[in-house]
Amino acid sequence: MALFRRNTGMTAMTGVLDITSPRALREAHLLLVPSTVTVHDLGQLVKARVRGSMMGATGAVRLGRHSRLLGPFELTMEDAVDAGVPMPWTVSYAFQAPVEREDPPPPGVDDRDGFADAFPDGLPWREEGRGLYLLVALARRLRGAVRVAGGRLITPDPERAVDIVVHSPFWLEPDVLAKIVTRPLPTARLAVEGEEWEGPPPEVYSGAVIRQHLPGDPDDTSELVALQALADEHDLAQLRKEEVIDGYALIGEVGPYGQDGAVEVLVHVGDPDEPSVAEQDWASAPFVTYEVRWSCPEPDERERRAPSESYVAARDRVKPVVSAVARAVVEAAAGVVTDEDGFWLDRYDL
C-alpha cells in the first residue's frame, strides 16, 4: 500500500506542495531506491550531508529555505503508472523545490551525472540544483536512480565514486605519513616542488626598493641604513620562529610507468562547517582532512556518462589502491571516513 502524507510538518515553504496522491509525484523530482533500502538507511546518508537532519526518524528533511525531501512513497504498479515512475522501481522519495534554471547546455555537451541530457532546456541551479546533485549522489551510493520532473531518468554509475576522505583530530607529520602510505603505495613520496632560494635581489641592499616607498629623497643615507636595519631585524625574528606546516601532499604513480595515473593524499586543515563530523567530540576544534584522490590519466573521460573502456579498466585497477591507502591513513589517524560524495563509510569495509 502506498504511503501518502497531508501533513509533514514542513509548512510555509514557497513552491512546494504536499504529496497527497501518486499523480502529485509527477510534479516532483524523485529519488528511486531499491525496496531493500529503508528510510533509516537513507536518513543516515542524508545526515552526513545535512547537519541536524532527522530524516531517518521523521521521513522529511529541509534541504534549503524552500526545498525539502520526504518519503518513502511505496508504489503499487498502478501507483507507479500514475506517478510516472518506470518499472521496476516501487520506492521513491520526493524532492520539491522552486524551479530555478540557467541557460541550456551547449549542444553535444556530456557530463558524468547526465544533467545535460535530463535538462536540455536549462540546467538546474541554486537550491534546485544543489538538491538534485544530492539526489544523484544518493542514487549513486544506493544503486538507485533519479526521475526528474517531466519524466527523464538519471541512473548514475555506482562505480564512479573512487576518492575517499578521512577527517581526523590528529595531525600526521609528512615523514610519518609517507612511511605509512608507502606500504600500500610503494611509489608514494612527498609532492614538493620549487626552486632553491638564493636570497633577495641586489636592489634590496642598495636601498632602491625602500627608496621608492619613501615620500621623498632622504637627506642622507643614514635614514636608509636605519630602515634597512629595522627590516633585517624583522626578517631575523620571522626566521627564528618555528616552522609551521598547515598542508602538504603525497603522490605515487599506479601501474607500470604510471599508466593508471597516480594516487594523491592531500593533507590540510578541515572545513569547520563539515557536516559529516558535526557529532564528533573533536569537531569544535581544528581538525585535519586527508583526501585520498585518484589523478587519472584521462580526466576528460572521468566526466563522461559513458567513459572509455581504457578509463574503466584503469579505474577498476586503481580503486583497491585508493581503498588500501585510505585504510592505512585511518588506521594511523582514526577519525571519520567518507566517500567522494561526503557520505559515511565504515572503515572496516575499505
C-alpha positions in Angstrom: 0.0 0.0 0.0 1.4 3.4 -0.9 2.2 6.0 1.8 1.0 9.5 1.1 1.0 12.4 3.5 -1.0 15.5 4.0 0.8 17.0 7.0 4.6 16.5 7.1 5.3 19.4 9.5 7.2 21.2 6.7 4.9 24.2 6.3 5.4 27.7 4.9 7.7 26.6 2.1 7.4 28.5 -1.1 6.9 26.5 -4.3 6.2 23.1 -2.8 3.0 21.1 -2.3 2.0 18.3 0.0 2.0 14.9 -1.7 -1.5 13.5 -1.4 -1.7 11.1 -4.3 0.5 9.2 -6.8 -0.3 11.7 -9.5 1.2 14.5 -7.4 4.5 12.8 -7.6 4.7 13.6 -11.3 5.5 17.2 -10.4 8.3 16.4 -8.1 11.9 15.1 -8.7 12.0 11.6 -7.4 14.8 9.6 -5.8 14.1 5.9 -6.7 15.8 3.3 -4.4 15.7 -0.5 -4.2 13.0 -1.9 -2.0 15.6 -3.2 0.4 16.7 0.4 1.3 14.9 1.6 4.5 14.2 5.2 5.5 16.8 4.8 8.2 19.4 3.8 5.6 18.7 6.9 3.6 18.4 9.1 6.7 22.0 8.1 7.7 23.4 9.2 4.4 21.4 12.4 4.4 22.6 13.2 7.9 26.3 13.0 6.7 25.5 15.8 4.3 22.8 17.9 6.0 23.7 19.0 9.5 21.0 18.1 12.1 18.9 16.0 9.7 16.3 13.7 11.4 15.0 12.2 8.2 15.6 8.7 9.5 13.0 9.3 12.2 10.6 11.8 10.6 10.7 10.9 6.9 11.3 14.5 5.9 14.2 16.9 5.8 14.6 20.6 4.8 17.4 20.9 2.3 17.1 24.6 1.9 14.9 27.6 2.6 12.3 26.5 0.0 13.1 22.8 -0.6 12.5 19.5 1.1 13.0 15.8 0.7 10.3 13.5 2.0 9.2 9.9 1.9 9.2 7.0 1.4 6.4 6.6 -1.0 5.7 2.9 -1.6 4.1 2.4 -5.0 1.9 -0.3 -6.4 2.1 -1.0 -10.1 -1.0 1.3 -10.6 0.6 4.0 -8.4 3.8 3.9 -10.4 1.9 4.4 -13.6 0.1 7.4 -12.1 3.3 8.8 -10.7 5.2 8.4 -14.0 7.7 6.1 -12.3 9.3 3.4 -14.6 9.5 -0.2 -13.6 11.0 -1.9 -11.6 11.1 1.0 -9.0 8.5 0.8 -6.3 10.0 3.0 -3.5 10.5 6.8 -4.0 11.4 9.9 -2.2 10.1 13.3 -3.4 12.3 16.3 -3.7 10.4 19.6 -4.0 11.9 23.0 -4.7 11.2 26.1 -6.8 12.2 25.7 -10.4 15.5 27.6 -10.9 17.2 27.1 -14.3 20.1 28.7 -16.1 21.0 28.6 -19.8 20.6 25.3 -21.8 23.8 23.2 -22.1 25.7 23.7 -25.3 24.9 21.1 -28.0 26.9 17.9 -27.6 27.9 18.6 -24.0 28.2 15.5 -21.8 28.6 15.2 -18.1 29.1 12.4 -15.7 25.7 12.8 -13.9 23.6 13.2 -17.0 22.2 16.7 -16.2 22.8 18.0 -19.8 20.7 15.1 -21.2 18.0 15.4 -18.5 17.6 19.2 -18.7 18.1 20.2 -22.3 16.1 23.4 -21.9 18.1 24.7 -19.0 20.3 23.3 -16.3 19.0 23.5 -12.7 21.0 25.6 -10.3 20.8 27.3 -6.9 18.5 25.5 -4.5 17.0 23.2 -7.1 20.4 22.4 -8.5 22.0 21.7 -5.1 19.2 19.3 -4.1 19.3 17.4 -7.4 23.1 16.9 -7.1 22.4 15.5 -3.7 19.7 13.1 -5.1 22.1 11.9 -7.8 24.8 11.3 -5.2 22.3 9.3 -3.1 21.3 7.3 -6.1 24.9 6.5 -6.9 25.6 5.3 -3.4 22.3 3.3 -3.1 22.3 1.9 -6.7 19.2 3.8 -7.4 18.0 6.4 -9.9 16.5 9.9 -10.1 13.3 10.5 -12.1 13.3 14.3 -12.7 10.0 16.1 -13.0 8.9 15.7 -16.6 9.9 12.0 -16.8 13.6 11.8 -17.8 15.7 9.3 -15.8 19.2 9.7 -14.4 20.9 6.4 -13.5 24.3 7.2 -12.1 27.1 4.6 -12.2 27.8 3.4 -8.6 31.4 2.6 -9.5 32.1 6.3 -10.2 32.9 7.1 -6.6 36.7 6.4 -6.3 38.1 9.0 -3.9 37.9 8.6 -0.1 38.2 11.3 2.5 39.3 10.9 6.2 38.6 13.7 8.8 40.7 13.2 11.9 41.6 15.1 15.1 45.2 14.0 14.7 47.9 15.6 12.5 50.4 13.2 11.0 53.8 14.7 10.1 54.8 14.4 6.4 57.6 11.9 7.1 55.3 9.7 9.3 52.5 9.6 6.8 54.9 8.9 3.9 56.1 5.8 5.7 52.5 4.7 6.3 51.4 5.3 2.8 54.4 3.6 1.1 53.2 0.2 2.4 50.1 0.1 0.1 51.6 2.5 -2.4 55.4 1.9 -2.7 55.9 4.8 -5.1 54.5 7.4 -2.7 56.7 10.4 -2.0 56.2 14.0 -0.8 54.9 16.2 -3.5 57.4 19.1 -3.1 58.3 21.2 -6.0 60.1 24.6 -6.0 63.4 26.3 -6.6 66.3 26.9 -4.1 66.1 30.5 -2.8 69.3 32.4 -3.1 68.3 35.4 -1.1 66.8 38.8 -2.1 68.0 40.6 -5.2 70.8 43.2 -5.1 68.2 46.1 -5.3 67.2 45.3 -1.7 70.7 46.0 -0.4 71.2 49.1 -2.5 68.2 50.8 -0.9 66.3 51.1 -4.3 63.4 49.0 -3.0 62.9 51.1 0.1 63.6 54.5 -1.6 60.6 54.0 -4.0 58.3 53.9 -1.0 59.6 57.0 0.8 57.7 60.3 0.4 60.9 62.0 -0.9 64.7 61.5 -1.2 66.3 61.3 2.3 68.8 63.9 3.3 71.5 61.3 3.7 71.9 57.6 3.7 71.6 57.2 7.4 67.8 57.0 7.1 68.1 54.2 4.6 70.6 52.4 6.8 68.2 52.6 9.8 65.3 51.4 7.7 67.3 48.5 6.4 68.4 47.6 9.9 64.8 47.5 11.0 63.8 45.3 8.1 66.7 42.9 8.8 65.6 42.7 12.5 62.1 41.9 11.4 63.3 39.2 8.9 65.5 37.6 11.6 62.6 37.5 14.0 60.5 35.7 11.5 63.3 33.2 10.7 63.7 32.4 14.4 60.1 31.3 14.6 59.3 27.6 14.5 58.3 26.5 11.0 54.6 25.6 10.8 53.2 23.4 8.0 49.5 23.6 7.6 49.2 21.4 4.5 51.2 19.1 2.3 50.6 16.3 -0.2 51.9 12.8 -1.1 51.8 11.3 -4.6 52.5 7.9 -6.0 52.2 6.5 -9.5 50.0 3.4 -10.1 50.7 0.8 -12.7 53.8 0.3 -14.9 55.3 3.7 -15.7 52.3 5.3 -14.1 49.9 4.1 -16.9 47.0 4.2 -14.4 47.7 7.7 -13.2 48.6 8.5 -9.6 47.1 8.4 -6.1 47.4 11.6 -4.1 47.0 12.2 -0.4 46.1 15.9 0.2 46.5 16.9 3.8 45.1 20.2 5.1 43.1 21.8 7.9 39.5 20.7 7.7 36.5 22.8 7.0 34.9 23.8 10.3 31.4 23.5 8.7 32.0 19.9 7.5 28.6 18.2 8.4 30.0 14.7 8.5 31.9 15.4 11.7 29.3 17.5 13.4 28.6 14.9 16.1 32.2 14.2 16.9 33.6 15.5 20.2 36.6 17.0 18.5 34.6 18.8 15.7 34.6 22.1 17.6 38.4 22.4 17.4 40.6 22.5 14.3 40.9 19.1 12.7 42.8 17.6 9.8 41.4 16.3 6.4 43.2 13.6 4.5 41.9 13.4 0.9 42.9 10.2 -0.9 42.2 11.0 -4.6 42.9 9.4 -8.0 44.6 11.6 -10.5 43.5 9.7 -13.6 45.4 9.7 -16.9 42.2 10.5 -18.9 40.5 13.4 -16.9 38.0 14.1 -19.7 36.7 10.5 -19.6 36.0 10.8 -15.9 33.4 13.5 -16.7 31.5 11.5 -19.3 28.4 9.4 -18.7 29.8 6.6 -20.8 33.6 6.7 -20.3 36.0 4.7 -22.5 36.9 1.1 -21.8 40.5 2.1 -21.1 39.3 4.5 -18.4 37.0 2.0 -16.8 39.8 -0.6 -16.7 42.2 1.8 -15.1 39.6 2.8 -12.6 39.0 -0.8 -11.6 42.7 -1.3 -11.0 43.1 1.9 -9.0 40.1 1.6 -6.7 41.7 -1.1 -4.5 44.8 1.0 -4.2 42.8 4.1 -3.1 40.9 1.9 -0.5 44.2 0.5 0.8 45.8 3.9 1.2 42.7 5.3 2.9 42.6 2.3 5.2 46.3 2.9 6.2 45.5 6.6 6.9 42.5 5.9 9.1 44.3 3.2 11.0 47.0 5.7 11.9 44.9 8.8 12.4 41.5 7.4 13.3 38.6 9.8 12.6 35.6 9.8 10.2 35.7 8.3 6.7 33.5 9.5 3.8 33.3 8.7 0.1 33.9 11.4 -2.5 30.2 12.5 -2.2 30.5 13.1 1.5 28.6 10.0 2.7 30.0 8.0 5.6 31.9 4.8 5.0 32.7 2.1 7.5 36.5 2.0 7.9 36.3 -1.8 8.2 34.7 -2.0 4.7 37.6 -0.3 3.0 
